Amino acid sequence: HKVALGPTLVAMAQTVASFDTQHAAPIHDTQLDYYGKRLATACADGSIRVWELVQDQQHFSAELKGLEGPVWQVAWAHPKFGPLIASVSFDRKVTIWREMRPQQWQIVYQDQSHQGSVNCCAFAPWELGLHLAVGSADGTATVFTYSEQQGNWISRKLGTEPQAHPAGVNGVCWAPAPQPTAHGGPTPIRIATGGSDNRVRLWRRDDAGDWEEEQFPEGHTNWVQDVAWRPQVGGAGGLIASGGLDGTVILWAQELEGQPWRKLQVLNPGKPVWRVSWSVTGSLLTVASGDNNVVLYKEDNDGQYESVTNIDENGIRGPASAAVDDAFAGNADVAASFAQ
């Protein structure tokens, strides 16, 4: 099973490097750290592998073991909090791993309270502190917060109902760090989730630390597999991408804080969508679908998103325009995994 890495500052973005991870089963997720120098791969065999990326070379660093089912997703914490990786897996576990010494990782926290597979995870923007949001097939979404006073992790469920999504949670993401608004106060702390009830749901943290659901429109006709909040790009508006098994990606926009969210655009990759992700600057949207393709979309002058190129396990297909180069400039590498 191989991982393909899309380079950053590459003329016409024509080069894709790949390497064999030596995993014995399909790879479900790959994530680069904050600096783009380390790669974590999550595998169906219950293992996680960490790789050091040095120029065009990849060096095996460590294998994280101890889980009893496929690992669906991994996430790196901001380096401010040290070398931390979160993982979620089919065995109903949320696991926090810390590198205690070079190449030696240890489980420092594990939650086993969920009643179903834990499908997704995302660390909060570092400005908010050390928080991890996860979503489970049991329908719940939970935020784990590290308390320095207690030296442990504290959990809070999203919403007042027993389940955030009655049929299961598949995707989770945080809003960018709060920004000043026209009214003087900061934007609220929010989380978006996608679920098997075909819905995207939005959650706001109140002053007491509880999470309340906000109104959000409907749009998908099948399971929502992933959600991604665009990084803040000037102004006070928000933009969320959601990908579904209905073969669409919906872009949801909020022009100003307090205004309703609306459907800005529907992208049609045509195949079930598994993952959506924004570039660091928010100028490029990547969409991974069930036909082994990753499609890159770029915003045009009218605020609409158009496809600029496709990537599959053989590399880039179709024109790799200068727009792609602009979008990659100054960003961390984009990583995509292909099971073969």
C-alpha positions as semicolon CSV with decimal commas, in nm:
position;residue;x (nm);y (nm);z (nm)
1;H;0,000;0,000;0,000
2;K;0,144;0,331;-0,114
3;V;0,117;0,694;-0,019
4;A;0,137;0,968;-0,282
5;L;0,273;1,308;-0,183
6;G;0,192;1,623;-0,378
7;P;0,484;1,868;-0,354
8;T;0,452;2,239;-0,274
9;L;0,667;2,467;-0,483
10;V;0,682;2,264;-0,800
11;A;0,677;2,410;-1,149
12;M;0,332;2,339;-1,291
13;A;0,279;2,092;-1,002
14;Q;0,372;1,803;-1,228
15;T;0,568;1,580;-0,988
16;V;0,410;1,331;-0,749
17;A;0,630;1,110;-0,531
18;S;0,507;0,787;-0,378
19;F;0,649;0,527;-0,143
20;D;0,551;0,191;-0,003
21;T;0,440;0,218;0,361
22;Q;0,473;-0,160;0,420
23;H;0,127;-0,161;0,577
24;A;-0,037;-0,503;0,550
25;A;-0,387;-0,365;0,488
26;P;-0,558;-0,062;0,330
27;I;-0,462;0,287;0,449
28;H;-0,760;0,489;0,572
29;D;-0,595;0,822;0,646
30;T;-0,269;1,016;0,610
31;Q;-0,187;1,339;0,791
32;L;0,112;1,570;0,779
33;D;0,221;1,754;1,091
34;Y;0,216;2,134;1,122
35;Y;0,551;2,178;0,948
36;G;0,491;1,917;0,679
37;K;0,799;1,725;0,795
38;R;0,632;1,418;0,945
39;L;0,360;1,194;0,808
40;A;0,126;0,966;1,003
41;T;-0,054;0,683;0,824
42;A;-0,361;0,507;0,968
43;C;-0,420;0,149;0,863
44;A;-0,697;-0,111;0,867
45;D;-0,463;-0,350;1,049
46;G;-0,494;-0,134;1,365
47;S;-0,152;0,029;1,336
48;I;-0,026;0,383;1,283
49;R;0,309;0,454;1,121
50;V;0,510;0,774;1,148
51;W;0,748;0,883;0,873
52;E;1,013;1,153;0,856
53;L;1,010;1,348;0,529
54;V;1,348;1,491;0,432
55;Q;1,355;1,656;0,089
56;D;1,257;1,375;-0,149
57;Q;1,327;1,095;0,100
58;Q;1,092;0,921;0,343
59;H;1,231;0,749;0,652
60;F;1,033;0,515;0,876
61;S;1,030;0,651;1,231
62;A;0,789;0,448;1,447
63;E;0,491;0,216;1,452
64;L;0,213;0,279;1,703
65;K;0,040;-0,040;1,812
66;G;-0,216;-0,151;2,069
67;L;-0,548;-0,088;1,894
68;E;-0,789;-0,372;1,819
69;G;-0,951;-0,259;1,497
70;P;-0,905;-0,046;1,186
71;V;-0,781;0,307;1,250
72;W;-1,009;0,545;1,061
73;Q;-0,842;0,878;1,120
74;V;-0,545;1,049;1,284
75;A;-0,470;1,412;1,372
76;W;-0,156;1,597;1,480
77;A;-0,177;1,853;1,759
78;H;-0,015;2,193;1,713
79;P;0,359;2,174;1,801
80;K;0,295;2,414;2,089
81;F;0,155;2,112;2,275
82;G;0,443;1,881;2,188
83;P;0,450;1,574;1,961
84;L;0,091;1,449;2,002
85;I;-0,120;1,234;1,769
86;A;-0,488;1,155;1,819
87;S;-0,643;0,846;1,663
88;V;-0,997;0,710;1,636
89;S;-1,074;0,351;1,553
90;F;-1,331;0,079;1,498
91;D;-1,268;-0,063;1,847
92;R;-1,458;0,240;1,993
93;K;-1,141;0,404;2,121
94;V;-1,018;0,761;2,120
95;T;-0,643;0,747;2,178
96;I;-0,387;1,020;2,244
97;W;-0,025;0,927;2,170
98;R;0,282;1,125;2,280
99;E;0,639;1,086;2,161
100;M;0,820;1,050;2,494
101;R;1,163;1,012;2,334
102;P;1,266;1,019;1,968
103;Q;1,083;0,740;1,782
104;Q;0,922;0,613;2,105
105;W;0,549;0,680;2,133
106;Q;0,326;0,604;2,428
107;I;-0,049;0,613;2,492
108;V;-0,108;0,898;2,740
109;Y;-0,489;0,893;2,730
110;Q;-0,756;0,659;2,601
111;D;-1,135;0,688;2,609
112;Q;-1,354;0,381;2,561
113;S;-1,694;0,528;2,646
114;H;-1,845;0,518;2,296
115;Q;-2,096;0,252;2,202
116;G;-1,985;0,230;1,840
117;S;-1,691;0,286;1,611
118;V;-1,527;0,628;1,650
119;N;-1,501;0,762;1,296
120;C;-1,344;1,109;1,293
121;C;-1,132;1,351;1,493
122;A;-0,996;1,705;1,472
123;F;-0,787;1,922;1,703
124;A;-0,908;2,276;1,768
125;P;-0,712;2,582;1,652
126;W;-0,418;2,613;1,890
127;E;-0,533;2,957;2,009
128;L;-0,825;2,789;2,190
129;G;-0,610;2,544;2,384
130;L;-0,575;2,169;2,361
131;H;-0,917;2,041;2,251
132;L;-1,006;1,736;2,041
133;A;-1,345;1,684;1,875
134;V;-1,453;1,333;1,774
135;G;-1,759;1,175;1,613
136;S;-1,889;0,821;1,655
137;A;-2,115;0,573;1,481
138;D;-2,323;0,572;1,802
139;G;-2,448;0,916;1,698
140;T;-2,256;1,123;1,952
141;A;-2,001;1,397;1,900
142;T;-1,767;1,477;2,188
143;V;-1,505;1,739;2,272
144;F;-1,212;1,630;2,489
145;T;-1,029;1,914;2,665
146;Y;-0,699;1,880;2,842
147;S;-0,708;2,037;3,188
148;E;-0,365;2,141;3,313
149;Q;-0,503;2,178;3,665
150;Q;-0,632;1,822;3,675
151;G;-0,365;1,678;3,449
152;N;-0,626;1,486;3,252
153;W;-0,878;1,508;2,970
154;I;-1,238;1,619;3,033
155;S;-1,518;1,535;2,788
156;R;-1,838;1,719;2,689
157;K;-2,102;1,602;2,443
158;L;-2,225;1,831;2,168
159;G;-2,589;1,933;2,209
160;T;-2,856;1,849;2,465
161;E;-2,998;1,545;2,285
162;P;-2,848;1,198;2,337
163;Q;-2,718;1,198;1,979
164;A;-2,576;1,473;1,759
165;H;-2,667;1,272;1,447
166;P;-2,914;0,988;1,513
167;A;-2,762;0,763;1,246
168;G;-2,394;0,828;1,325
169;V;-2,126;1,098;1,291
170;N;-1,880;1,068;1,001
171;G;-1,698;1,403;0,985
172;V;-1,601;1,685;1,221
173;C;-1,415;2,015;1,190
174;W;-1,354;2,335;1,388
175;A;-1,419;2,690;1,277
176;P;-1,107;2,908;1,245
177;A;-0,990;3,080;1,563
178;P;-1,230;3,359;1,671
179;Q;-1,190;3,690;1,490
180;P;-1,321;4,039;1,578
181;T;-1,662;4,118;1,428
182;A;-1,829;4,441;1,320
183;H;-2,012;4,444;1,655
184;G;-1,685;4,446;1,848
185;G;-1,695;4,096;1,999
186;P;-1,519;3,790;1,859
187;T;-1,681;3,530;1,639
188;P;-1,812;3,234;1,842
189;I;-1,629;2,906;1,888
190;R;-1,798;2,657;1,656
191;I;-1,778;2,299;1,535
192;A;-1,937;2,150;1,223
193;T;-2,031;1,782;1,197
194;G;-2,155;1,562;0,913
195;G;-2,360;1,250;0,966
196;S;-2,547;0,951;0,832
197;D;-2,875;1,143;0,867
198;N;-2,769;1,332;0,549
199;R;-2,719;1,648;0,753
200;V;-2,450;1,901;0,831
201;R;-2,497;2,036;1,182
202;L;-2,343;2,340;1,346
203;W;-2,257;2,374;1,716
204;R;-2,169;2,686;1,918
205;R;-1,996;2,689;2,255
206;D;-2,170;2,908;2,512
207;D;-2,018;3,092;2,808
208;A;-2,067;2,789;3,032
209;G;-1,871;2,565;2,796
210;D;-2,178;2,375;2,672
211;W;-2,242;2,317;2,302
212;E;-2,570;2,436;2,149
213;E;-2,694;2,350;1,800
214;E;-2,747;2,635;1,555
215;Q;-2,980;2,645;1,259
216;F;-2,828;2,511;0,939
217;P;-2,996;2,428;0,606
218;E;-3,036;2,083;0,454
219;G;-2,892;1,984;0,117
220;H;-2,747;1,633;0,087
221;T;-2,955;1,330;-0,013
222;N;-2,717;1,068;0,130
223;W;-2,467;1,034;0,414
224;V;-2,236;1,331;0,474
225;Q;-1,889;1,179;0,498
226;D;-1,674;1,485;0,571
227;V;-1,687;1,856;0,651
228;A;-1,413;2,120;0,626
229;W;-1,420;2,484;0,735
230;R;-1,221;2,716;0,511
231;P;-0,939;2,902;0,689
232;Q;-1,017;3,267;0,757
233;V;-0,958;3,468;0,440
234;G;-1,024;3,833;0,528
235;G;-1,365;3,962;0,628
236;A;-1,588;3,798;0,886
237;G;-1,774;3,550;0,669
238;G;-1,754;3,172;0,684
239;L;-1,740;2,894;0,425
240;I;-1,790;2,523;0,491
241;A;-1,744;2,239;0,242
242;S;-1,937;1,916;0,295
243;G;-1,890;1,597;0,094
244;G;-2,150;1,322;0,067
245;L;-2,215;0,977;-0,068
246;D;-2,464;1,145;-0,303
247;G;-2,163;1,243;-0,517
248;T;-2,179;1,613;-0,436
249;V;-1,978;1,869;-0,245
250;I;-2,186;2,158;-0,112
251;L;-2,028;2,491;-0,025
252;W;-2,217;2,669;0,254
253;A;-2,160;3,041;0,309
254;Q;-2,234;3,292;0,581
255;E;-2,157;3,649;0,474
256;L;-2,160;3,807;0,821
257;E;-2,188;3,680;1,176
258;G;-2,553;3,643;1,274
259;Q;-2,678;3,603;0,918
260;P;-2,823;3,269;0,801
261;W;-2,610;3,012;0,623
262;R;-2,694;2,950;0,258
263;K;-2,599;2,707;-0,016
264;L;-2,338;2,890;-0,223
265;Q;-2,250;2,624;-0,479
266;V;-2,287;2,252;-0,549
267;L;-1,987;2,073;-0,698
268;N;-2,052;1,742;-0,874
269;P;-1,754;1,505;-0,874
270;G;-2,007;1,235;-0,972
271;K;-1,876;0,967;-0,734
272;P;-1,925;0,922;-0,359
273;V;-1,714;1,182;-0,178
274;W;-1,504;1,062;0,116
275;R;-1,286;1,357;0,211
276;V;-1,274;1,733;0,160
277;S;-0,984;1,958;0,263
278;W;-0,875;2,320;0,224
279;S;-0,524;2,444;0,157
280;V;-0,360;2,647;0,434
281;T;-0,454;2,978;0,272
282;G;-0,807;2,864;0,185
283;S;-0,753;2,924;-0,186
284;L;-0,770;2,559;-0,293
285;L;-1,023;2,284;-0,212
286;T;-0,934;1,918;-0,257
287;V;-1,203;1,652;-0,293
288;A;-1,128;1,279;-0,265
289;S;-1,390;1,048;-0,414
290;G;-1,468;0,680;-0,450
291;D;-1,314;0,647;-0,796
292;N;-0,957;0,691;-0,660
293;N;-0,946;1,052;-0,775
294;V;-0,858;1,374;-0,595
295;V;-1,002;1,682;-0,767
296;L;-0,861;2,028;-0,699
297;Y;-1,095;2,328;-0,711
298;K;-0,993;2,695;-0,725
299;E;-1,206;3,002;-0,661
300;D;-1,260;3,221;-0,968
301;N;-1,312;3,596;-0,987
302;D;-1,688;3,554;-0,938
303;G;-1,651;3,364;-0,614
304;Q;-1,737;3,029;-0,774
305;Y;-1,518;2,720;-0,755
306;E;-1,399;2,542;-1,068
307;S;-1,197;2,226;-1,119
308;V;-0,834;2,294;-1,211
309;T;-0,685;1,944;-1,215
310;N;-0,728;1,578;-1,112
311;I;-0,487;1,351;-0,926
312;D;-0,500;0,973;-0,908
313;E;-0,255;0,701;-0,803
314;N;-0,066;0,752;-1,130
315;G;-0,016;1,124;-1,075
316;I;-0,172;1,440;-1,211
317;R;-0,420;1,413;-1,498
318;G;-0,537;1,705;-1,703
319;P;-0,403;2,061;-1,708
320;A;-0,212;2,174;-1,403
321;S;-0,263;2,547;-1,443
322;A;-0,071;2,834;-1,290
323;A;-0,365;2,871;-1,051
324;V;-0,256;2,549;-0,885
325;D;0,097;2,682;-0,842
326;D;-0,039;2,999;-0,682
327;A;-0,255;2,797;-0,446
328;F;0,035;2,575;-0,339
329;A;0,285;2,857;-0,295
330;G;0,389;2,882;0,070
331;N;0,164;2,597;0,182
332;A;0,246;2,270;0,350
333;D;0,246;1,961;0,129
334;V;-0,082;1,800;0,035
335;A;-0,090;1,426;0,105
336;A;-0,327;1,168;-0,040
337;S;-0,327;0,795;0,015
338;F;-0,423;0,526;-0,234
339;A;-0,483;0,162;-0,138
340;Q;-0,352;-0,073;-0,403
